[in-house]
C-alpha cells in the first residue's frame, strides 16, 4: 500500500510529510518527504493552545483558543499534503491512506487523557482520501501511556540493519524517547526525558533564535555538573519503561534546580543539552542489557554538540545518526505514521505492553473516509 504520513511534533516548527510503500510489516519503498514550516502567527496559535490545554478535563473540550488552533492545524496539514502531491507529481488516486497524527497539546496518561488537535474528518474531505487519525486514545483508555507509538516502525527498520544487537533507536524531538530492540522480544520503549523543547524555549526567551543551530551556543558554554546531578534526582528517571512525558513536564523542575536565570545563555544551553544526554544514559540501567548500537533520529540528531555528549555518555556503544545508517533523520516519524496507518487498516497491533504499558497488544486509530 502507498501511504502518506504526517507529523507535527512537540518542537512545533512545522509539518513533516512522507510517502512510503508498505504492507504494515515491512517497508518496501521509501518515497519522497518534505517539511511545511509554520509561519510565526501559526506557531503562536499552537503555543497558545498548548498553554490553554492544562485546563482541559476531557479530550473533546475545545475552548475558543484551542478550537482556533485545531482549525489552523487541520488546514495547514491539508495544504501540506496538496503541496506535496503537486511538487512530486503524485497521482492522488495512487494513495491508499493518510496517517494524521495531529498536534499534541496535552498528555496526561495517568488521568487517561491525551489530546491531539486536528480534525480527521475534515482533512479526509479536503484531501478526498482516507485518513487514519487519533492514534493514541485507545491505548490510553486501556491504561497504556499512549506513547511512544513509533517503536513498531523502528523494529521494522531495524530488521534490515546490519548492526550488533541490542539496538536502541533514539528519537530526539521535543521529548526524547527510546526503542530497545534485541531481535527476540517485542520492542521495549519509553520516553527518557526532555530533548529539544527546553533548549528551544531557552533560546527563544534569551535570544533572537528559536533553536540552538548546530549546537553552537551549547558548545560555547560550560555544563553545570551539580545542576545535572540535582535534575537527575527527579523520580521519572528511575521509573522503568514504558513511561511517557508531556512536553512541559520538566519545565517547573528545571526552573527550580537548573539555575538558568543565573547562567549565561551559553552555560544554560550547555547544561540543558547535557541533561538530554545524561537522562538518555540513565535509561541504560533500566533495559534488559546495554545497547551496543544507538541510532539517533529527530532534530537533535542534527546537533553536533548533543551527538558528542551522547557518544561520551553512552560509550562504549556506537552512536550514529539515522542518516549514517540510511534512514531519514527528519522524516522518520512522518514515515512511521504512514506505517501505523496501514497497520491500523489491517487491525495489526500498534502498541504493546512493553512499549506503552497497555495490557495487551493493541491496534488503534480512527479511520474516516471522504464523504
Secondary structure, DSSP 4 states (H G I P E B T S, - for coil): -EEEEEEE-TT-SEEEEEEEEE-SSSEEEEEEEEEEEPPHHHHHHHHHHHHHHTT-SSTT---HHHHHHHHHHHHHHHHHHHHHHHHTT--GGG--EEEEEEEEEEEEGGGTEEEEE--HHHHHHHHTS-EEE--SHHHHHTT------THHHHHHHHTT--SPSSEEEEEESSEEEEEEE-SSS--EEEEEEE-HHHHHHHHHHHSS-SS-GGGHHHHTS---HHHHHHHTTSGGGGSPSS----TTTTHHHHHHHS-GGGS-HHHHHHHHHHHHHHHHHHGGGGSSS--SEEEEESGGGG-HHHHHHHHHHHTTSEEEEGGGGT--TTTHHHHHHHHHHHHHHTT--SB-HHHH--SS-B---EEE---
